[in-house]
Amino acid sequence: MRHRPVIVKIGTSSITDDVGAIDRTAVARLCVDVAGVHRRQPVVIVTSGAIAAGLPALGLPERPSDSVTLQAASAVGQIGLLGAYQEELAQQGLVTGQLLLAPLDFVVRSQYLHARNTLGRLLELGVVPVINENDAIADDEIRFGDNDRLAALVAHLADAELLVLLTDTEGVLTADPRIDTSASLIEEIVEFDHQLESRAGGAGSARGSGGMASKLTAAKIAAWSGVRTVIASASRPGVLAAAVAGESGVGTVVVPRSERLGARKLWIAFAVGSKGSVAVDAGARRALQDGGRSLLAAGVMSVHGAFDVGDAIEMVDPDGVVFAKGLVRHDSVDLEGLAGKRSADLPDGAPSVVIHRDDLVMLPE
């Protein structure tokens, strides 16, 4: 009986050179590691690098800021990127297959099931799937934003045993090594706190979109999926096998939680950005947190930001603490007029539910 799969994600800066060309040595090193682990259990690769790989081919000296050019670069670069993986995995006697995923594949139930079934069948056939976001046609308003989050959602999709996030540092450090030379490796994270997340900073390189902050977010998503995460250096020899074996010091290990969230609520909690917020009274917070109820207009004290029906918004308690997030059923303008009103006092036809309990998730503290 084979084990549950391992998901390994590698970032743009780890598989491309300074001008964005694919570093075949780095790809080959990863594929050798994958082959070693694949003998015992399935492996899925989530790779960045398509946009960066497309820039030199298009004669673009730096990463553009407009989404249409980024999508064009991805369309060009994706071909060469997958080709590199296909050739290097073939050298190890492995077959690869490409999956390009979009956020709606994790939100719409039918698409989620199709993605899960396809991925599962590829693994049954012994294929090493190579996954990327479908950047070439991604809606700028509805996208993962970085492949760390995508990898964490794939870990949930595949019921993975382990998520390995490969980066340019040895793991999560106590400080930014570019500023503090005494920074040391944090070998294990059991709980997240604001101090830890504030150390993470922004994007790690001009060619990538992630950075340590996005890796911590991904690790948090995986933890709420019951999946162990290791954040480690892509340049470390045998890093994937060491992470699977649980070797001490291989990187930063993020311990999974015993309580799990479903795919839809994971998406709401961690993968979709908030467009605004509502302040709710103490009674509403108790009803949501302890009673598993929907948020009603009567519990809303004030509305902040501009949002439309279906957008994600946060819920803030009277102490100013963000404690929940959900998909709203009123736009911000309408909700301002309904806030604080009991169901019997609402205009005819106005639904009393602001956020249904099926679209609401309590955020981990």
C-alpha positions as CSV (number, residue, x, y, z in Angstrom):
1,M,0.0,0.0,0.0
2,R,1.4,3.4,-1.0
3,H,1.6,6.3,1.3
4,R,-0.3,9.6,0.9
5,P,1.3,12.0,-1.5
6,V,4.0,14.6,-0.9
7,I,3.5,18.1,-2.4
8,V,6.7,20.0,-3.2
9,K,6.6,23.6,-4.2
10,I,9.5,25.5,-5.7
11,G,9.7,29.2,-6.3
12,T,10.7,31.3,-9.3
13,S,14.0,32.4,-7.9
14,S,15.0,28.8,-7.1
15,I,14.6,27.6,-10.7
16,T,15.5,30.6,-12.8
17,D,18.7,32.6,-13.2
18,D,19.1,36.4,-12.8
19,V,17.6,37.1,-16.2
20,G,14.8,34.7,-15.8
21,A,16.0,31.8,-17.9
22,I,15.2,28.4,-16.5
23,D,18.1,26.9,-14.5
24,R,18.2,23.4,-15.8
25,T,20.6,22.3,-13.1
26,A,18.1,23.4,-10.4
27,V,15.3,21.6,-12.2
28,A,17.4,18.5,-12.6
29,R,18.3,18.5,-8.9
30,L,14.7,18.7,-7.8
31,C,13.7,15.9,-10.2
32,V,16.4,13.6,-8.8
33,D,15.0,14.3,-5.3
34,V,11.5,13.7,-6.5
35,A,12.5,10.4,-8.1
36,G,14.0,9.2,-4.9
37,V,10.9,9.8,-2.9
38,H,8.6,8.6,-5.7
39,R,9.9,5.1,-5.2
40,R,8.0,5.0,-1.9
41,Q,5.1,7.4,-2.3
42,P,3.5,9.7,-4.9
43,V,4.9,13.2,-5.4
44,V,3.2,16.3,-6.8
45,I,5.3,19.3,-8.0
46,V,3.8,22.8,-7.7
47,T,6.1,25.1,-9.7
48,S,6.5,28.8,-10.2
49,G,8.6,30.3,-13.0
50,A,6.4,30.5,-16.0
51,I,6.2,34.3,-16.1
52,A,9.9,34.7,-15.3
53,A,10.8,32.2,-18.0
54,G,8.7,34.0,-20.6
55,L,10.3,37.4,-20.1
56,P,13.7,36.7,-21.9
57,A,11.9,35.1,-24.8
58,L,9.8,38.2,-25.2
59,G,12.7,40.5,-24.8
60,L,11.4,42.0,-21.6
61,P,14.3,43.1,-19.3
62,E,12.1,43.1,-16.1
63,R,8.8,41.8,-14.8
64,P,6.0,44.1,-16.1
65,S,3.3,45.5,-13.9
66,D,0.3,45.1,-16.2
67,S,-1.7,41.9,-15.9
68,V,-2.1,41.3,-19.7
69,T,1.6,41.3,-20.4
70,L,2.2,39.1,-17.4
71,Q,-0.4,36.6,-18.8
72,A,1.3,36.7,-22.2
73,A,4.7,36.0,-20.6
74,S,3.2,33.1,-18.7
75,A,1.7,31.6,-21.9
76,V,5.2,31.7,-23.5
77,G,7.2,30.6,-20.5
78,Q,4.9,27.8,-19.5
79,I,5.9,25.7,-22.5
80,G,9.6,25.8,-21.8
81,L,9.0,25.3,-18.0
82,L,7.0,22.2,-18.5
83,G,9.4,20.9,-21.1
84,A,12.3,21.2,-18.7
85,Y,10.4,19.1,-16.1
86,Q,9.3,16.6,-18.7
87,E,12.8,16.0,-19.9
88,E,14.4,15.9,-16.4
89,L,11.8,13.5,-15.0
90,A,12.1,11.3,-18.1
91,Q,15.8,11.0,-17.2
92,Q,14.7,9.5,-14.0
93,G,12.3,7.1,-15.7
94,L,9.2,9.1,-14.7
95,V,6.2,10.4,-16.7
96,T,4.9,13.9,-16.0
97,G,1.6,15.5,-16.6
98,Q,0.5,19.2,-16.5
99,L,-2.4,20.6,-14.4
100,L,-3.2,24.3,-14.6
101,L,-5.6,25.2,-11.8
102,A,-7.6,28.3,-11.1
103,P,-9.2,29.5,-7.8
104,L,-12.7,28.5,-8.9
105,D,-11.5,24.9,-9.1
106,F,-11.4,25.0,-5.3
107,V,-14.7,27.0,-4.8
108,V,-17.1,25.4,-7.2
109,R,-18.0,21.9,-5.9
110,S,-18.2,20.3,-9.4
111,Q,-14.8,21.7,-10.5
112,Y,-13.2,20.7,-7.2
113,L,-14.4,17.1,-7.6
114,H,-13.1,17.1,-11.2
115,A,-9.7,18.4,-10.2
116,R,-9.5,15.9,-7.3
117,N,-10.5,13.0,-9.5
118,T,-8.0,13.9,-12.2
119,L,-5.2,14.4,-9.8
120,G,-6.0,11.2,-8.0
121,R,-6.0,9.2,-11.2
122,L,-2.7,10.7,-12.3
123,L,-1.1,9.6,-9.1
124,E,-2.6,6.1,-9.4
125,L,-1.0,5.8,-12.8
126,G,2.4,6.7,-11.4
127,V,2.5,10.1,-13.1
128,V,4.3,13.0,-11.4
129,P,1.9,15.9,-11.9
130,V,3.4,19.4,-12.4
131,I,0.9,22.1,-11.3
132,N,0.9,25.8,-11.8
133,E,-1.8,28.5,-11.6
134,N,-3.5,29.1,-15.0
135,D,-1.9,32.5,-15.2
136,A,-2.5,33.0,-18.9
137,I,-6.2,33.3,-18.4
138,A,-6.5,34.1,-14.7
139,D,-8.9,36.9,-13.7
140,D,-6.8,39.5,-11.9
141,E,-9.5,39.9,-9.3
142,I,-9.8,36.1,-8.7
143,R,-6.4,34.4,-8.4
144,F,-4.2,32.7,-5.9
145,G,-1.6,35.5,-6.0
146,D,1.3,33.2,-5.4
147,N,1.9,29.4,-5.7
148,D,2.5,28.9,-2.0
149,R,-1.2,29.2,-1.4
150,L,-1.9,27.1,-4.4
151,A,0.4,24.4,-3.1
152,A,-1.4,24.4,0.3
153,L,-4.8,24.0,-1.3
154,V,-3.4,21.2,-3.5
155,A,-2.2,19.5,-0.3
156,H,-5.8,19.5,0.9
157,L,-7.1,18.4,-2.5
158,A,-4.7,15.4,-2.6
159,D,-5.1,14.5,1.1
160,A,-1.3,14.9,1.3
161,E,0.9,13.6,4.0
162,L,3.4,16.5,3.7
163,L,3.8,19.9,2.1
164,V,7.4,21.0,1.3
165,L,7.9,24.6,0.4
166,L,11.4,25.1,-1.1
167,T,12.9,28.6,-1.0
168,D,16.2,30.5,-1.0
169,T,16.8,30.3,2.8
170,E,17.2,27.4,5.2
171,G,13.7,28.0,6.6
172,V,12.0,30.6,8.8
173,L,14.6,32.6,10.7
174,T,14.5,34.6,13.9
175,A,15.3,37.8,11.9
176,D,16.0,39.0,8.4
177,P,19.5,37.7,7.6
178,R,20.1,40.6,5.3
179,I,19.8,42.9,8.3
180,D,20.8,40.7,11.3
181,T,23.7,38.3,10.7
182,S,22.9,36.5,14.0
183,A,19.5,35.3,12.6
184,S,19.0,31.6,13.3
185,L,16.6,28.9,12.1
186,I,13.3,28.3,13.8
187,E,13.1,24.6,13.7
188,E,9.4,24.1,14.7
189,I,6.2,26.2,14.7
190,V,3.3,24.9,16.7
191,E,1.2,28.1,16.8
192,F,1.3,31.3,14.8
193,D,1.5,34.8,16.4
194,H,1.7,38.3,15.1
195,Q,5.4,38.6,16.0
196,L,6.3,35.6,14.0
197,E,4.4,36.8,10.9
198,S,5.7,40.3,11.2
199,R,9.3,39.0,10.7
200,A,8.3,37.4,7.4
201,G,8.4,40.6,5.3
202,G,7.4,40.8,1.6
203,A,8.3,39.2,-1.7
204,G,11.7,37.5,-1.7
205,S,12.9,38.5,-5.1
206,A,12.0,40.7,-8.1
207,R,11.2,37.7,-10.2
208,G,8.8,36.0,-7.7
209,S,5.5,37.0,-6.2
210,G,5.8,35.2,-2.9
211,G,8.3,35.5,0.0
212,M,8.4,34.1,3.5
213,A,5.1,35.8,4.4
214,S,3.2,33.8,1.7
215,K,5.0,30.6,2.9
216,L,3.7,31.1,6.4
217,T,0.2,31.7,5.1
218,A,0.5,28.5,3.1
219,A,1.8,26.6,6.1
220,K,-1.2,27.9,8.1
221,I,-3.6,26.7,5.4
222,A,-1.9,23.3,5.4
223,A,-2.0,23.1,9.2
224,W,-5.7,23.6,9.1
225,S,-5.9,20.8,6.6
226,G,-4.1,18.5,8.9
227,V,-1.0,18.5,6.7
228,R,2.6,18.9,8.1
229,T,4.7,21.5,6.3
230,V,8.4,21.9,6.0
231,I,9.9,25.2,4.7
232,A,13.5,24.5,3.6
233,S,16.3,25.5,1.2
234,A,15.9,24.4,-2.4
235,S,19.7,24.2,-2.7
236,R,20.2,21.7,0.2
237,P,21.2,18.3,-1.2
238,G,18.5,15.6,-0.7
239,V,16.2,18.2,0.9
240,L,13.0,16.4,-0.2
241,A,13.9,13.0,1.2
242,A,15.2,14.6,4.4
243,A,11.9,16.5,4.9
244,V,9.9,13.3,4.2
245,A,12.1,11.4,6.7
246,G,11.6,14.1,9.3
247,E,15.3,14.8,9.8
248,S,16.1,17.3,12.4
249,G,17.3,20.7,11.1
250,V,16.2,20.2,7.5
251,G,14.2,23.4,7.8
252,T,11.2,24.8,9.7
253,V,8.5,22.3,10.5
254,V,5.0,23.6,10.9
255,V,2.9,21.2,13.0
256,P,-0.6,20.4,11.7
257,R,-3.7,21.1,13.8
258,S,-6.0,18.3,15.0
259,E,-9.1,20.4,13.9
260,R,-9.5,20.6,10.1
261,L,-11.4,23.0,7.8
262,G,-13.0,21.9,4.6
263,A,-11.8,23.1,1.2
264,R,-14.4,25.9,0.8
265,K,-13.8,27.3,4.2
266,L,-10.1,27.1,3.7
267,W,-10.5,29.2,0.6
268,I,-12.7,31.8,2.4
269,A,-10.3,32.0,5.4
270,F,-7.0,32.2,3.7
271,A,-7.0,32.4,-0.1
272,V,-9.5,35.2,-1.0
273,G,-8.8,38.8,0.0
274,S,-11.2,40.8,2.1
275,K,-13.0,43.8,0.4
276,G,-14.2,45.3,3.6
277,S,-15.5,44.6,7.1
278,V,-18.5,44.8,9.4
279,A,-18.4,45.5,13.2
280,V,-20.8,43.3,15.1
281,D,-22.1,43.4,18.6
282,A,-21.1,41.0,21.4
283,G,-24.3,39.0,21.0
284,A,-23.7,38.4,17.3
285,R,-20.2,37.2,18.0
286,R,-21.4,34.7,20.6
287,A,-24.1,33.5,18.1
288,L,-21.5,33.0,15.4
289,Q,-18.8,31.5,17.5
290,D,-20.7,29.3,20.0
291,G,-24.0,28.7,18.2
292,G,-22.8,28.2,14.6
293,R,-25.4,30.7,13.4
294,S,-25.5,33.0,10.4
295,L,-24.8,36.7,10.7
296,L,-28.0,38.7,10.6
297,A,-28.5,42.4,9.9
298,A,-29.6,43.0,13.5
299,G,-26.1,42.1,14.8
300,V,-24.2,44.6,12.5
301,M,-23.2,47.8,14.1
302,S,-21.3,49.5,11.3
303,V,-20.0,48.8,7.7
304,H,-16.5,49.6,6.5
305,G,-15.2,49.6,2.9
306,A,-16.9,49.2,-0.5
307,F,-17.9,45.6,-1.4
308,D,-20.4,43.8,-3.6
309,V,-22.6,40.8,-3.1
310,G,-20.4,37.7,-3.0
311,D,-17.2,39.5,-1.8
312,A,-15.3,38.3,1.2
313,I,-15.5,40.5,4.2
314,E,-14.2,40.3,7.8
315,M,-16.2,40.5,11.0
316,V,-14.8,42.6,13.9
317,D,-16.0,42.4,17.5
318,P,-16.6,45.4,19.8
319,D,-13.0,45.1,21.0
320,G,-11.7,45.6,17.4
321,V,-10.6,42.0,17.0
322,V,-11.1,40.3,13.6
323,F,-12.6,37.0,14.5
324,A,-14.4,35.7,11.4
325,K,-14.6,36.0,7.6
326,G,-17.3,35.2,5.1
327,L,-19.0,35.9,1.8
328,V,-21.5,38.7,2.1
329,R,-25.1,38.6,0.7
330,H,-25.5,42.4,0.5
331,D,-23.4,45.1,-1.0
332,S,-21.9,47.7,1.3
333,V,-24.4,50.5,0.3
334,D,-27.5,48.3,1.0
335,L,-26.0,46.9,4.2
336,E,-25.4,50.3,5.7
337,G,-29.2,50.9,5.5
338,L,-30.0,47.6,7.0
339,A,-27.4,47.5,9.8
340,G,-28.9,47.0,13.3
341,K,-32.4,46.3,12.1
342,R,-34.3,43.3,13.3
343,S,-35.8,41.0,10.7
344,A,-39.3,42.3,11.2
345,D,-38.2,45.8,10.6
346,L,-36.5,45.2,7.3
347,P,-38.0,46.3,4.0
348,D,-40.1,43.8,2.1
349,G,-37.9,41.4,0.2
350,A,-34.7,42.3,2.0
351,P,-33.0,39.2,3.3
352,S,-32.1,39.3,7.0
353,V,-29.0,37.1,6.5
354,V,-25.9,39.1,5.9
355,I,-23.5,36.1,5.8
356,H,-24.8,32.6,5.8
357,R,-23.2,30.1,8.1
358,D,-22.2,27.9,5.2
359,D,-20.2,30.9,3.8
360,L,-18.6,31.9,7.1
361,V,-15.5,30.7,8.9
362,M,-14.2,31.5,12.3
363,L,-10.6,32.6,11.9
364,P,-7.9,30.8,14.0
365,E,-6.5,32.8,16.8
